[in-house]
């Protein structure tokens, strides 16, 4: 199977290494495409080329996936798939520009350097080519999580946009303290901060531009900051009820010392 990967960034390189196929790369950066191709004994091809492949995989930033699908769908003879991280716009574009092809959207729920892991999968139109590629991903130890585009994109508002906002807000608001003063909660937040801030800013910016969630975190923080004692306790109980719907346990009793 011949697979063209559009985008020679980290996610495109991960996909190339995780499937059993003859790989070609194309990218706005010709040198990046050549480097990525060399790493998998593949080829680098022109961005505007007319050569065709069995499968075209779009590994581009979220904000560019629809245009990339429109531009590169004619280069696929059997299937289109993407690993951009947003599913509804990608699949709608695939259905518009490649209605007769297999169409699958994937979202690896991990950074490429932390593979393998869970991969959200929507098979808008399955078939033998995409089935073979998905089987390759499973063989590499990944867990495929079948979902819908709407369910995935709604979940990303919490899983990505809100979570990243909360961690980055802590990173901007808090100070580093001597390790002797760290509590388990602070230590956990510090470790998350270190993990998030070792990434690529553009990737996090794309997530914030694509998914809602940041405003809800800001509004919740403002409610906490403005609360008097009674209001704070009410907010605490509201939060606890969302995450412990069956009531507090010995570990989560608000009267206990959680630090």
C-alpha positions in Angstrom: 0.0 0.0 0.0 1.3 3.4 -0.9 0.5 6.2 1.6 1.1 9.9 1.1 1.4 11.9 4.3 0.7 15.5 4.0 2.6 17.2 6.8 6.1 16.2 7.9 5.7 17.3 11.6 5.7 15.1 14.6 2.3 13.5 14.1 2.9 12.8 10.4 6.3 11.1 11.3 4.6 9.1 14.0 2.0 7.8 11.6 4.6 6.9 9.1 6.5 4.8 11.7 3.3 3.1 12.9 1.9 1.6 9.7 3.2 -1.0 7.3 3.2 0.8 4.0 5.3 2.5 1.4 5.5 6.1 2.5 5.8 9.4 0.7 5.8 12.8 2.4 4.9 16.2 1.2 5.1 19.5 3.2 5.2 23.2 2.7 8.8 22.8 3.9 10.6 20.6 1.3 13.5 20.0 3.6 11.2 18.7 6.3 9.5 16.4 3.9 12.9 15.0 2.7 14.1 14.4 6.2 10.9 12.7 7.3 10.9 10.5 4.2 14.5 9.5 4.7 13.8 8.3 8.2 11.3 5.7 6.8 13.1 4.9 3.5 10.3 6.8 1.7 10.1 9.5 -0.9 9.5 13.2 -0.7 7.1 14.5 -3.4 6.1 18.1 -4.5 3.3 19.7 -2.5 1.4 20.5 -5.7 2.1 17.2 -7.5 -0.4 15.2 -9.4 0.9 11.7 -8.6 -1.6 9.4 -6.9 -1.5 7.1 -3.9 -3.7 4.4 -2.4 -4.2 6.5 0.7 -3.7 10.1 1.6 -3.2 11.0 5.3 -3.6 14.6 6.4 -1.2 15.4 9.3 -1.6 19.2 9.3 -2.7 21.7 12.0 -6.4 21.8 12.8 -7.0 25.1 11.2 -5.6 23.9 7.9 -7.1 20.4 7.6 -10.2 21.4 5.5 -8.1 23.2 2.9 -5.6 20.4 2.9 -8.3 17.8 2.3 -9.7 19.9 -0.6 -6.2 20.2 -2.2 -5.0 16.6 -1.7 -8.2 14.5 -2.0 -7.7 14.0 -5.8 -4.3 12.3 -5.0 -6.0 9.4 -3.2 -7.4 6.4 -5.1 -8.8 4.4 -2.2 -8.9 6.3 1.1 -8.5 9.6 3.0 -7.7 9.9 6.7 -6.5 12.5 9.0 -4.7 12.9 12.3 -5.4 16.6 12.8 -7.3 16.3 16.1 -10.6 17.8 15.1 -13.1 15.4 13.5 -16.3 17.1 12.4 -14.8 19.6 10.0 -12.3 17.1 8.7 -14.9 14.4 8.0 -17.3 16.9 6.4 -14.6 18.1 4.1 -13.7 14.5 3.2 -17.4 13.7 2.4 -17.5 16.8 0.2 -14.3 16.2 -1.7 -14.0 12.4 -1.6 -17.5 11.0 -1.4 -16.5 7.7 -3.1 -13.5 6.9 -1.0 -13.0 5.4 2.4 -12.9 8.1 5.0 -11.5 7.9 8.6 -10.6 10.4 11.2 -8.0 9.5 13.9 -6.9 11.4 17.0 -4.0 9.9 18.8 -4.6 11.0 22.4 -0.9 11.3 23.2 2.2 13.1 22.1 4.1 11.1 19.5 7.1 10.6 21.8 4.7 8.9 24.3 3.3 6.3 21.9 1.7 3.9 21.9 -1.6 4.9 23.5 -5.3 5.4 22.9 -6.5 6.6 19.5 -10.0 8.0 18.9 -11.4 6.6 15.7 -14.3 7.6 13.5 -15.0 5.4 10.5 -17.2 7.6 8.3 -16.8 5.2 5.5 -14.6 2.1 6.2 -13.0 -0.4 3.9 -10.0 -2.6 3.3 -7.4 0.1 3.0 -8.2 1.9 6.3 -8.9 -1.4 8.0 -5.4 -2.5 7.2 -3.9 0.7 8.5 -5.9 0.6 11.7 -4.8 -3.0 12.2 -1.2 -1.8 11.9 -1.8 0.7 14.7 -3.3 -2.0 17.0 -0.3 -4.2 16.2 2.0 -1.4 17.5 0.2 -1.5 20.9 -2.3 1.3 20.4 -5.9 1.0 21.7 -8.5 2.1 19.2 -11.4 4.0 20.7 -14.4 4.0 18.4 -16.5 7.1 18.7 -18.5 9.7 16.7 -17.2 13.0 15.5 -19.6 15.0 17.6 -18.8 13.0 20.8 -15.1 13.4 20.2 -15.1 17.1 19.5 -17.4 17.8 22.5 -15.0 15.8 24.8 -12.0 17.8 23.5 -13.6 21.0 25.1 -12.8 19.5 28.5 -10.0 17.1 27.7 -7.9 19.6 25.9 -9.1 23.2 25.9 -10.3 23.4 29.5 -7.5 21.2 30.9 -4.8 23.1 29.1 -6.2 26.5 30.2 -6.3 25.4 33.8 -2.7 24.1 33.7 -1.3 27.1 31.9 -3.3 29.5 34.2 -1.6 27.8 37.2 1.8 28.1 35.4 1.3 31.9 34.9 -0.2 32.6 38.4 1.9 30.4 40.7 5.5 30.7 41.7 8.1 27.9 42.1 8.7 27.0 45.7 11.3 25.0 47.6 10.6 21.3 47.3 10.3 21.1 51.1 7.1 23.2 50.8 5.4 21.2 48.1 2.1 19.5 48.9 0.9 16.6 46.8 -1.6 18.8 45.0 1.0 21.5 44.2 3.5 18.8 43.1 1.0 17.3 40.7 0.2 20.7 39.2 3.9 21.5 38.9 4.5 18.2 37.0 1.6 18.9 34.7 2.9 22.4 34.1 6.3 21.0 33.2 4.8 18.5 30.8 2.5 21.0 29.0 5.2 23.7 28.7 7.7 21.4 27.0 5.4 21.2 24.0 4.9 23.4 20.9 3.0 26.7 21.5 1.3 26.6 18.1 -0.3 23.2 18.8 -1.9 24.5 22.0 -2.9 27.7 20.3 -4.7 25.6 17.6 -6.6 23.7 20.2 -7.7 26.9 21.9 -8.9 28.4 18.6 -10.7 25.2 17.6 -12.5 24.1 20.9 -14.4 26.0 23.5 -13.5 25.5 27.1 -11.2 28.3 28.2 -14.0 30.7 29.0 -15.6 28.2 31.3 -12.3 27.9 33.3 -11.9 31.6 33.5 -15.5 32.1 34.7 -15.1 29.4 37.3 -11.8 30.9 38.6 -13.5 34.3 38.8 -16.4 32.8 40.8 -13.9 31.3 43.3 -11.9 34.5 43.6 -15.0 36.6 44.3 -16.6 34.1 46.7 -17.0 34.8 50.4 -16.8 31.9 52.9 -20.3 30.7 52.3 -20.2 31.0 48.6 -16.8 29.2 48.5 -18.2 26.3 50.4 -21.1 26.1 48.0 -18.8 26.1 45.0 -16.6 23.4 46.7 -19.7 21.2 47.2 -20.8 21.9 43.6 -17.4 20.7 42.3 -17.4 17.7 44.6 -20.9 16.7 43.4 -19.7 16.8 39.7 -16.8 14.4 40.4 -18.2 12.4 43.3 -21.9 12.0 42.3 -22.4 9.2 44.9 -21.3 11.4 47.8 -17.9 12.0 49.5 -15.8 9.1 50.5 -13.3 9.0 53.3 -10.6 10.2 50.9 -12.8 13.1 49.5 -14.6 14.2 52.7 -14.3 18.1 52.6 -13.6 17.9 56.4 -10.4 16.0 55.8 -6.9 17.3 55.0 -6.5 16.8 51.3 -2.9 18.1 51.2 
